[in-house]
Amino acid sequence: MANYISEDQIEKAIIEVFTHNLGYRHINCLESDTTGRQAETDVVIKPLLRRKLVDLRSRI
């Protein structure tokens, strides 16, 4: 039997690193997408990015 790591195992491990070590939050959009993305392939949540950039700009 081959010893391999599946894509699912890699994804779960990386989510753990980002959420527990780097302070990110994870949103599982498989069943219900409440992020404001226009398409499932969007990797940047534009409304959130825009709000954060405006907030950052106001502090400069």
KAJO-V403137 format. One record per backbone hydrogen bond with DSSP energy under -1.0 kcal/mol. NH is the residue of the N-H (numbers start at 0). CO is the residue of the C=O. Records with the same first field share a line. If there is no record, write none. Layout:
# KAJO-V403137
NH->CO  CO
This chain:
# KAJO-V403137
9->5
10->6
11->7
12->8
13->9
14->10
15->11
16->12
17->13
18->14
19->15
20->16
21->16
23->17
41->38
45->43
48->44
49->45
50->46
51->47
52->48
53->49
54->50
55->51
56->52
57->53
59->56
